[in-house]
Amino acid sequence: MKKSFEEALKHRRTYYSITNQSPVSDEEIERIVNLAVTHVPFAFNSQSTRVVLLLGENHKKLWHIVKETLRKIVPPEVFKTTEAKIDNSFASGYGTVLFFEDQSVVKGLQEAFSSYKDNFPGWSLQTSAMHQLAVWTMLEDVGFGASLQHYNPLIDEEVRHTWHLPEEWHLIAEMPFGLPVQG
Protein backbone atom coordinates (compact mmCIF):
# COMPACT_ATOMS: atom_id res chain seq x y z
CA MET A 1 0.00 0.00 0.00
CA LYS A 2 1.09 3.52 -0.67
CA LYS A 3 -0.61 4.68 2.52
CA SER A 4 -0.59 3.12 5.95
CA PHE A 5 -3.63 0.94 6.64
CA GLU A 6 -5.04 3.67 8.87
CA GLU A 7 -4.60 6.34 6.19
CA ALA A 8 -6.05 4.09 3.48
CA LEU A 9 -9.07 3.24 5.62
CA LYS A 10 -9.73 6.91 6.40
CA HIS A 11 -9.41 7.77 2.70
CA ARG A 12 -11.84 5.08 1.48
CA ARG A 13 -15.09 6.58 0.20
CA THR A 14 -18.06 5.59 -1.93
CA TYR A 15 -17.68 6.81 -5.49
CA TYR A 16 -20.60 6.61 -7.90
CA SER A 17 -19.09 8.83 -10.59
CA ILE A 18 -16.38 6.64 -12.09
CA THR A 19 -14.81 6.27 -15.52
CA ASN A 20 -13.58 3.30 -17.51
CA GLN A 21 -9.97 4.38 -16.98
CA SER A 22 -7.45 2.56 -14.80
CA PRO A 23 -4.43 3.96 -12.95
CA VAL A 24 -2.83 0.47 -12.86
CA SER A 25 -2.49 -2.61 -15.05
CA ASP A 26 -5.07 -5.39 -15.09
CA GLU A 27 -2.40 -7.61 -13.55
CA GLU A 28 -2.14 -5.23 -10.58
CA ILE A 29 -5.91 -5.35 -10.12
CA GLU A 30 -5.77 -9.16 -10.14
CA ARG A 31 -2.89 -9.05 -7.63
CA ILE A 32 -4.96 -6.87 -5.28
CA VAL A 33 -7.97 -9.18 -5.45
CA ASN A 34 -5.81 -12.28 -4.99
CA LEU A 35 -4.02 -10.67 -2.04
CA ALA A 36 -7.34 -10.16 -0.26
CA VAL A 37 -8.55 -13.69 -0.99
CA THR A 38 -5.25 -15.15 0.22
CA HIS A 39 -4.66 -13.09 3.36
CA VAL A 40 -8.03 -12.04 4.81
CA PRO A 41 -8.94 -14.43 7.65
CA PHE A 42 -11.83 -16.91 7.58
CA ALA A 43 -13.74 -18.42 10.50
CA PHE A 44 -12.42 -21.96 11.06
CA ASN A 45 -10.09 -21.30 8.10
CA SER A 46 -13.12 -22.16 5.97
CA GLN A 47 -12.03 -20.25 2.87
CA SER A 48 -15.69 -19.84 1.85
CA THR A 49 -15.33 -16.52 -0.01
CA ARG A 50 -15.25 -16.66 -3.79
CA VAL A 51 -14.42 -13.63 -5.91
CA VAL A 52 -14.89 -13.04 -9.63
CA LEU A 53 -13.13 -10.09 -11.29
CA LEU A 54 -14.96 -8.76 -14.35
CA LEU A 55 -13.08 -6.44 -16.71
CA GLY A 56 -13.83 -5.10 -20.19
CA GLU A 57 -16.77 -6.75 -21.94
CA ASN A 58 -17.52 -8.97 -18.94
CA HIS A 59 -17.92 -5.88 -16.75
CA LYS A 60 -20.31 -4.36 -19.31
CA LYS A 61 -22.20 -7.65 -19.61
CA LEU A 62 -22.85 -7.72 -15.85
CA TRP A 63 -24.42 -4.28 -15.84
CA HIS A 64 -26.47 -5.17 -18.92
CA ILE A 65 -27.80 -8.16 -16.96
CA VAL A 66 -28.65 -5.90 -14.01
CA LYS A 67 -30.38 -3.38 -16.26
CA GLU A 68 -32.42 -5.96 -18.18
CA THR A 69 -33.40 -7.76 -14.98
CA LEU A 70 -34.64 -4.52 -13.46
CA ARG A 71 -36.42 -3.52 -16.67
CA LYS A 72 -38.73 -6.52 -16.12
CA ILE A 73 -39.76 -5.49 -12.61
CA VAL A 74 -39.41 -1.71 -12.34
CA PRO A 75 -42.37 0.36 -13.58
CA PRO A 76 -41.57 2.01 -16.95
CA GLU A 77 -42.00 5.53 -15.59
CA VAL A 78 -39.36 4.83 -12.93
CA PHE A 79 -37.04 2.68 -15.03
CA LYS A 80 -35.59 5.62 -16.96
CA THR A 81 -34.01 6.91 -13.75
CA THR A 82 -32.80 3.42 -12.84
CA GLU A 83 -31.27 2.96 -16.28
CA ALA A 84 -29.46 6.31 -16.09
CA LYS A 85 -28.07 5.43 -12.65
CA ILE A 86 -26.68 2.13 -13.95
CA ASP A 87 -25.34 3.55 -17.22
CA ASN A 88 -23.79 6.68 -15.73
CA SER A 89 -22.35 5.11 -12.62
CA PHE A 90 -21.77 1.39 -12.28
CA ALA A 91 -21.57 0.41 -15.97
CA SER A 92 -19.33 3.38 -16.74
CA GLY A 93 -16.55 1.99 -14.55
CA TYR A 94 -13.47 -0.02 -15.41
CA GLY A 95 -14.47 -3.28 -13.76
CA THR A 96 -16.54 -5.03 -11.14
CA VAL A 97 -15.61 -7.43 -8.38
CA LEU A 98 -18.30 -9.98 -7.52
CA PHE A 99 -18.25 -11.40 -3.99
CA PHE A 100 -19.77 -14.81 -3.31
CA GLU A 101 -19.96 -17.18 -0.37
CA ASP A 102 -19.72 -20.87 -1.19
CA GLN A 103 -22.68 -22.47 0.58
CA SER A 104 -21.22 -25.96 0.19
CA VAL A 105 -18.37 -24.88 2.47
CA VAL A 106 -20.79 -23.34 4.98
CA LYS A 107 -22.97 -26.48 5.00
CA GLY A 108 -19.89 -28.69 5.36
CA LEU A 109 -18.81 -26.74 8.43
CA GLN A 110 -22.32 -26.92 9.87
CA GLU A 111 -22.20 -30.71 9.54
CA ALA A 112 -18.65 -31.03 10.88
CA PHE A 113 -19.18 -28.70 13.85
CA SER A 114 -22.86 -29.11 14.69
CA SER A 115 -22.61 -27.25 18.01
CA TYR A 116 -21.76 -24.10 15.99
CA LYS A 117 -24.06 -24.77 13.02
CA ASP A 118 -26.26 -21.72 13.59
CA ASN A 119 -23.21 -19.44 13.64
CA PHE A 120 -21.64 -20.39 10.31
CA PRO A 121 -23.97 -18.39 8.03
CA GLY A 122 -23.25 -15.21 10.03
CA TRP A 123 -19.53 -15.93 10.14
CA SER A 124 -19.60 -16.45 6.39
CA LEU A 125 -21.13 -13.00 5.88
CA GLN A 126 -18.56 -11.45 8.22
CA THR A 127 -15.81 -13.07 6.17
CA SER A 128 -17.29 -11.66 2.98
CA ALA A 129 -17.50 -8.20 4.53
CA MET A 130 -13.82 -8.33 5.47
CA HIS A 131 -12.91 -9.28 1.90
CA GLN A 132 -15.05 -6.45 0.53
CA LEU A 133 -13.39 -3.89 2.79
CA ALA A 134 -9.91 -5.17 1.98
CA VAL A 135 -10.44 -5.11 -1.79
CA TRP A 136 -12.20 -1.72 -1.68
CA THR A 137 -9.47 -0.14 0.45
CA MET A 138 -6.65 -1.52 -1.69
CA LEU A 139 -8.36 -0.47 -4.94
CA GLU A 140 -8.75 3.06 -3.61
CA ASP A 141 -5.15 3.08 -2.44
CA VAL A 142 -3.97 2.68 -6.05
CA GLY A 143 -6.31 5.42 -7.31
CA PHE A 144 -9.67 3.78 -8.03
CA GLY A 145 -13.05 4.84 -6.73
CA ALA A 146 -15.62 2.17 -5.93
CA SER A 147 -19.01 1.48 -4.42
CA LEU A 148 -20.77 -1.59 -3.10
CA GLN A 149 -24.00 -2.69 -4.76
CA HIS A 150 -26.55 -5.39 -3.94
CA TYR A 151 -28.61 -6.46 -6.95
CA ASN A 152 -28.63 -9.98 -5.65
CA PRO A 153 -30.68 -12.14 -5.50
CA LEU A 154 -32.37 -10.67 -8.58
CA ILE A 155 -29.37 -11.35 -10.82
CA ASP A 156 -27.95 -14.47 -9.16
CA GLU A 157 -29.22 -17.08 -11.61
CA GLU A 158 -28.22 -15.12 -14.72
CA VAL A 159 -24.77 -14.35 -13.27
CA ARG A 160 -24.14 -18.01 -12.44
CA HIS A 161 -25.33 -19.07 -15.90
CA THR A 162 -23.33 -16.41 -17.81
CA TRP A 163 -20.01 -17.11 -16.09
CA HIS A 164 -20.60 -20.85 -15.50
CA LEU A 165 -20.40 -20.57 -11.72
CA PRO A 166 -21.47 -23.29 -9.28
CA GLU A 167 -25.02 -23.24 -7.94
CA GLU A 168 -23.61 -23.26 -4.39
CA TRP A 169 -22.04 -19.82 -4.85
CA HIS A 170 -24.32 -17.27 -3.22
CA LEU A 171 -23.81 -13.73 -4.56
CA ILE A 172 -23.30 -11.26 -1.72
CA ALA A 173 -22.29 -7.99 -3.43
CA GLU A 174 -21.07 -6.28 -6.58
CA MET A 175 -18.26 -3.72 -6.42
CA PRO A 176 -17.99 -1.53 -9.54
CA PHE A 177 -14.77 0.46 -9.70
CA GLY A 178 -13.03 2.94 -11.96
CA LEU A 179 -11.06 6.14 -11.95
CA PRO A 180 -13.14 8.70 -10.00
CA VAL A 181 -14.57 11.59 -12.00
CA GLN A 182 -12.76 14.76 -10.98
CA GLY A 183 -14.78 17.76 -9.92
KAGICOR-V51959 format. One record per pair of residues at least 4 apart in sequence whose C-alpha atoms are under 8 Angstrom apart, sorted by the first residue. I is the first residue (numbers start at 0). GAP is how many residues later the second one is. Records with the same first field share a line. If there is no record, write none. Layout:
I->GAP ; GAP
This chain:
0->4 ; 137 ; 140 ; 141
1->139 ; 140
2->4 ; 5 ; 138
3->4
4->4
5->4
6->4
7->4 ; 129 ; 130 ; 132 ; 133
8->128
10->129
11->124 ; 125 ; 128
12->132 ; 133 ; 134
13->131 ; 132 ; 133 ; 134
14->130 ; 131 ; 132 ; 165
15->73 ; 74 ; 129 ; 130 ; 131
16->71 ; 72 ; 163 ; 164
17->71 ; 72 ; 74 ; 75 ; 76 ; 127 ; 128 ; 159 ; 160 ; 161 ; 162 ; 163
18->73 ; 74 ; 75 ; 159 ; 160 ; 161 ; 162
19->72 ; 73 ; 74 ; 75 ; 158 ; 159
20->72 ; 73 ; 157 ; 158
21->72 ; 122 ; 156 ; 157
22->119 ; 120 ; 121 ; 156
23->4 ; 5 ; 118
24->4
25->4
26->4
27->4
28->4 ; 110
29->4 ; 23
30->4
31->4 ; 103 ; 106 ; 107
32->4 ; 18 ; 20 ; 102
33->4
34->4
35->4 ; 95 ; 98 ; 99
36->12 ; 13 ; 14 ; 94
39->87 ; 90 ; 91 ; 94
40->4 ; 86
41->4 ; 5 ; 6 ; 82 ; 85
42->80 ; 81 ; 84
45->59 ; 60 ; 63
46->58
47->53 ; 54 ; 55 ; 57 ; 58 ; 76
48->50 ; 51 ; 52 ; 53 ; 75 ; 78 ; 79 ; 82
49->49 ; 50 ; 51 ; 52 ; 119
50->46 ; 47 ; 48 ; 49
51->45 ; 46 ; 47
52->42 ; 43 ; 44 ; 45
53->4 ; 5 ; 41 ; 42 ; 43 ; 44
54->4 ; 5 ; 39 ; 40 ; 41
55->4 ; 38 ; 39
56->4
57->4
58->4 ; 32 ; 35 ; 36 ; 37
59->4 ; 31
60->4
61->4 ; 97
62->4 ; 23 ; 27 ; 28
63->4 ; 27
64->4 ; 90 ; 93 ; 94
65->4 ; 85 ; 89
66->4 ; 15 ; 16 ; 19
67->4
68->4 ; 85 ; 86
69->4 ; 9
70->4 ; 5 ; 8
73->4 ; 5
74->4
75->4
77->4
78->4
79->4
80->4
81->4
82->4
83->4
84->4 ; 5
85->4 ; 5 ; 6
86->4 ; 5
87->4
88->4
89->86 ; 87
90->85
91->86
92->83 ; 84 ; 85 ; 86
93->82 ; 83 ; 84 ; 85
94->81 ; 82 ; 83
95->78 ; 79 ; 80 ; 81
96->77 ; 78 ; 79
97->73 ; 74 ; 75 ; 76 ; 77
98->29 ; 33 ; 72 ; 73 ; 74 ; 75
99->28 ; 69 ; 70 ; 71 ; 72 ; 73
100->23 ; 24 ; 27 ; 68 ; 69 ; 70 ; 71
101->4 ; 66 ; 67 ; 68
102->4 ; 65 ; 66 ; 67
103->4 ; 64 ; 65
104->4
105->4 ; 14 ; 15 ; 18
106->4
107->4
108->4 ; 5 ; 8 ; 11
109->4 ; 6 ; 7 ; 8 ; 10
110->6
112->4
115->4
118->4
119->4
120->4
121->4
122->4
123->4
124->4
125->4
126->4
127->4 ; 44
128->4
129->4
130->4
131->4
132->4
133->4
134->4
135->4 ; 10 ; 39
136->4
137->4
138->4 ; 5 ; 6 ; 7
139->4 ; 5 ; 6
142->36
143->33 ; 34 ; 35 ; 36
144->32 ; 33 ; 34 ; 35
145->29 ; 30 ; 31 ; 32
146->28 ; 29 ; 30
147->25 ; 26 ; 27 ; 28
148->24 ; 25 ; 26 ; 27
149->22 ; 23 ; 24
150->4 ; 22 ; 23
151->4 ; 19 ; 20 ; 21
152->4 ; 18
154->4
155->4 ; 14 ; 15
156->4
157->4
158->4 ; 6
159->4 ; 5 ; 6 ; 7
160->4
164->4
